Amino acid sequence: MSKNLEVSYLLDFYGDLLTDKQREAVEYYYNDDLSLSEIADNLKISRQGVRDSIKRAEAILFNMEKTLGLAQRFQTMQKGLDVIKRETEKIDRRNMKIYRSDDINESIKLILKTVDELCE
């Protein structure tokens, strides 16, 4: 994952732990692709102030992920849910083709509904 994408992703998880100015500066820089000068104008601070704010915010975001690992855990869960959904759909196709069991069909519906709810 590129640094830009990673910082943007971590911002979704830990952005509320930053100051308002730090969060705004990082959002402008990574999400809106503004230059340091443009961000400085928007936030009414110097370019150096913007750079320092972004660097501090990055350090906080990476440290929080290193400590808590929420973003990595979320990605792992998403991948696992994708596997569960894909394999359940295979079972559903086999059930419809071979067994035609109403019990299996109901279980499949419940599993897929639960996976969809967890993905929201």
N, C-alpha and C positions, 0 to 999 in steps of 0.2 A: 504494500500500500504506500502511495506517495505521502510525503510529509504533509502536503496541503490537505489531502483527503483525511489523513489520520488526525490532524489537529481539528478539522471540521467535525469529524466523528466524535472525538473526545469532548468537544464543546457541547455536543448534544447531551452527553452524560454528566459532565461536571461544570458546565457553564455557569450554573447558579452559584458556584463557589467562588467565582471571580468577582471583582468589583464591577460596577456598571461600566466604567470607562475601559477596563481591561476587556470585558466581554464585547463591548461595542467595537473596540479597536481590532480584536481578533476576528469578529464577524465581518467587519469591513474589509480586512486584509485577506482572509481566507475564503469567505463566502461570496463577497461582492467584488473581489479582485481589484480593490482600490489601491492606489499608491500611498506611500507614507505621507506625501505632501497633501493628497486629497483627504486622507484621514485626519491629518493635523488641522486642516481647514474645518472639517466637520466637527471635530471635538474641541476646537479652539485651544490646541496645545502645540508645542513644537514638534518637528519631525523626530528629533531625538527622544522626546517624551513618548511619542507614539511607538517608536522602536523599542524603548525600554519597557513600556507597558506590554507590548506583544511578547517580548522575550520572557518577562516575568510570568505572564499568563501561560505561555507554552510550558514553562518549567512546572507550574502548578498543575496543569492538565496532565503532563506526562508522569509527574510524581503521584498524582491521585490514581492514575491507571496502574502504575507500578505497585502501589500500596493496596488498592481495592480490586483491581482487575475486572471491573463491571463490564466494560466494553468487550473485552475478550470473552468473558463468560456469556454475554449476550450473543456474540457471534457464534460461539460453540452451540448454544441452545438453538439458535436459528437453523444451523446446519443439521442438528439432530432432529428438529421438527420437520425439516424438509425430507429427511430420510424416512421418518415415520409416515409422513403423508404419501410419499412415493410408494413405499412398500405396502401401505394399507390399500392404495388404489390398485396395486397388482393383485392383492388378495381379493379385492372386490371383483375384479375382472374374472379371476379364476372361479370365484364363487358363483358368479352369474353364468359362467360357461359350463361348469361341471356340477357343482353341488346344489345350487339354488336354495340355500338354507336361509330362512327368514331370520333365525337367531344370529347367524354370521352377518347378515345384511344389517341388522339393527346395531350390532357391535361396531361394524365399520362406520356407520353413520355417526355413532357417538364419538368414536376416535377422531374422525375427520372434523366434526363440529368442535371438539376440544382443541385440536391442532389449530383450527382457524381462529378460535377465541384467543389462544395463546400468542398467535402471530399479530394480533391487532395492537 
